[in-house]
Amino acid sequence: MKITLDELIIFYGEKKIDAACNVCGHERWTMLEPPTDYNFALGSTKEDGGVTIPFPTIPVVTLMCENCYNLRMHAAHPIADNQAKK
């Protein structure tokens, strides 16, 4: 699932999300692009530390603060679903 910068900007506006970095306060972000044919996702492990292959994931949109390199992530599916409803 690919979320474009334009879709993310619309999402921020609709949800009234502050663009400032929660670490340093700057407002300049880079949208990180995963390698070709991949998406960024948060993975999970079992409570006992074990893993299941393939393990459950949540696709995410990842931004990096251009000042302090803090990462900001949003679940990709709700953003894509919101855009698809329009």
LUMLO-115125 format. One line per 5 residues: their letters; for each residue x, y, z of N, C-alpha, C, O, CB. Coordinates in steps of 0.05 Angstrom, whole numbers, m for minus. Glycine has a CB too. Layout:
! LUMLO-115125
a = X Y Z X Y Z X Y Z X Y Z X Y Z ~ ...
END
This chain:
! LUMLO-115125
mkitl = 17 m23 0 0 0 0 18 25 0 35 27 17 m19 0 24 ~ 13 42 m19 29 66 m22 13 90 m15 m8 95 m28 41 68 m51 ~ 21 106 4 8 131 11 26 153 0 50 153 5 4 134 43 ~ 14 172 m15 30 194 m26 32 216 m6 16 218 13 17 204 m53 ~ 51 234 m11 54 258 7 29 275 6 20 285 26 78 274 m2
delii = 17 277 m18 m8 293 m20 m30 281 m3 m45 296 10 m17 295 m50 ~ m33 255 m3 m54 242 13 m48 246 43 m67 250 59 m55 211 7 ~ m23 245 50 m16 250 78 m22 279 87 m31 283 109 14 243 83 ~ m16 298 69 m22 326 75 m52 330 79 m61 344 97 m12 344 52 ~ m68 317 62 m97 319 65 m106 307 91 m123 318 105 m112 304 41
fygek = m95 284 98 m101 270 123 m95 288 147 m111 291 165 m85 244 126 ~ m71 301 147 m63 319 168 m83 342 171 m91 349 193 m35 330 164 ~ m91 353 148 m110 375 149 m137 367 160 m148 381 177 m114 387 122 ~ m147 344 151 m174 335 160 m173 328 190 m193 333 204 m182 311 144 ~ m152 317 200 m150 309 228 m138 331 246 m136 327 270 m133 284 230
kidaa = m131 354 233 m119 376 248 m95 368 264 m92 374 288 m140 388 267 ~ m77 353 250 m52 343 263 m31 365 261 m26 377 240 m42 318 248 ~ m18 371 284 3 390 285 28 379 271 36 357 276 10 397 315 ~ 39 395 253 62 385 238 88 387 254 109 376 245 65 402 213 ~ 88 400 277 113 403 292 122 376 303 106 359 312 109 423 315
cnvcg = 148 373 303 161 349 315 156 349 345 160 370 358 191 347 308 ~ 148 327 356 143 326 385 169 325 401 168 327 426 126 302 392 ~ 192 323 389 217 322 403 231 350 402 239 360 423 236 301 390 ~ 233 362 378 248 387 376 231 411 367 241 433 369 271 383 356 ~ 207 406 358 190 428 350 192 438 321 175 453 312 195 451 368
herwt = 211 428 307 214 436 278 191 424 262 178 404 271 241 427 267 ~ 185 435 239 163 427 222 171 417 195 154 415 177 143 450 219 ~ 196 409 191 205 399 165 209 369 168 225 359 184 231 413 156 ~ 195 354 151 196 325 151 203 314 124 198 326 103 169 314 160 ~ 216 291 124 221 276 99 204 250 101 205 236 121 251 269 96
mlepp = 189 245 80 174 220 79 193 198 70 203 199 47 148 223 60 ~ 198 179 87 217 157 80 204 138 60 181 130 63 226 143 105 ~ 220 130 41 211 111 20 224 84 25 249 83 26 217 122 m8 ~ 208 63 27 220 37 31 233 27 5 228 39 m16 199 16 40 ~ 250 7 6 262 m4 m18 240 m13 m38 217 m18 m30 280 m27 m12
tdynf = 247 m15 m63 228 m23 m84 214 m49 m76 226 m67 m66 243 m26 m111 ~ 188 m50 m82 171 m73 m77 167 m80 m48 158 m102 m41 183 m97 m91 ~ 173 m61 m30 169 m65 m1 153 m42 10 151 m21 m2 196 m69 14 ~ 142 m46 33 129 m25 49 141 m26 77 149 m47 86 98 m28 50 ~ 141 m3 91 149 m4 119 126 m16 135 103 m10 129 157 25 129
algst = 132 m31 156 112 m43 173 124 m48 200 147 m54 203 101 m70 161 ~ 106 m45 220 114 m53 247 108 m82 250 86 m92 244 99 m36 269 ~ 128 m97 260 125 m126 264 117 m132 293 116 m114 310 150 m141 257 ~ 111 m157 298 103 m165 325 116 m192 332 123 m208 314 73 m167 327 ~ 120 m196 357 130 m222 367 110 m233 388 93 m218 398 158 m219 379
kedgg = 112 m258 393 95 m270 414 104 m260 441 126 m251 445 96 m301 412 ~ 86 m263 460 92 m254 488 116 m269 500 130 m258 517 68 m257 505 ~ 120 m293 490 143 m309 501 169 m303 486 189 m315 492 137 m339 500 ~ 168 m283 468 192 m276 453 195 m291 426 212 m284 410 216 m280 469 ~ 178 m311 422 180 m326 397 168 m311 374 155 m290 378 165 m353 401
vtipf = 172 m321 350 161 m309 326 146 m329 310 151 m353 311 183 m296 310 ~ 128 m320 294 113 m335 274 122 m324 247 122 m300 243 82 m335 278 ~ 128 m342 228 136 m333 201 114 m340 182 107 m363 181 164 m346 193 ~ 104 m322 166 109 m293 168 94 m282 193 73 m292 200 99 m278 143 ~ 106 m262 205 94 m251 230 74 m228 223 77 m215 203 116 m240 249
ptipv = 55 m225 241 35 m204 236 48 m176 235 66 m170 251 13 m204 258 ~ 39 m159 217 50 m132 214 28 m112 210 5 m119 204 70 m131 190 ~ 35 m87 215 18 m64 210 33 m46 191 53 m34 198 9 m49 236 ~ 23 m43 165 36 m24 147 35 4 158 15 13 168 23 m26 119 ~ 57 19 155 59 46 166 70 66 145 85 58 127 76 47 191
vtlmc = 62 91 148 74 113 134 95 124 153 88 130 176 53 135 125 ~ 120 128 144 141 136 162 153 163 153 161 166 130 163 115 163 ~ 153 182 172 165 208 167 189 211 185 190 201 208 144 232 172 ~ 209 226 176 233 232 193 237 262 195 237 276 175 258 218 180 ~ 240 272 220 245 300 224 272 307 212 292 293 217 244 307 255
encyn = 273 329 197 298 337 184 317 350 203 340 355 196 292 356 161 ~ 309 356 227 326 368 247 338 348 266 363 346 269 311 389 263 ~ 321 332 280 331 314 301 329 285 293 338 267 308 316 319 326 ~ 318 279 269 315 251 259 296 234 274 297 209 271 342 238 259 ~ 278 246 290 257 231 302 239 219 281 235 231 259 240 250 321
lrmha = 229 195 286 211 182 267 182 185 276 176 182 300 218 152 263 ~ 164 192 258 135 193 263 122 173 244 127 173 220 124 223 258 ~ 105 156 256 92 136 240 61 138 243 51 145 264 101 108 248 ~ 48 131 221 19 130 221 11 103 208 24 95 188 6 154 206 ~ m10 90 218 m20 66 205 m30 73 177 m45 92 174 m44 53 222
ahpia = m21 58 158 m27 65 129 m55 58 121 m67 73 106 m8 50 111 ~ m67 37 131 m94 28 122 m115 49 127 m130 55 109 m101 3 136 ~ m117 61 151 m138 81 155 m135 105 137 m155 117 128 m138 91 184 ~ m111 113 131 m106 136 113 m116 129 85 m130 144 72 m77 145 112 ~ m108 105 76 m116 96 49 m147 92 48 m159 100 28 m102 69 42
dnqak = m159 81 68 m188 77 69 m202 104 68 m223 106 54 m196 61 94 ~ m192 124 82 m204 150 83 m203 163 55 m223 175 46 m189 168 103 ~ m181 159 41 m178 171 14 m196 156 m6 m207 168 m24 m149 169 4 ~ m200 130 m2 m216 114 m20 m246 121 m19 m260 118 m38 m212 84 m15 ~ m254 131 4 m282 139 8 m290 164 m7 m314 170 m10 m288 143 38
k = m270 179 m17 m276 204 m30 m282 201 m60 m286 220 m74 m253 223 m27
END
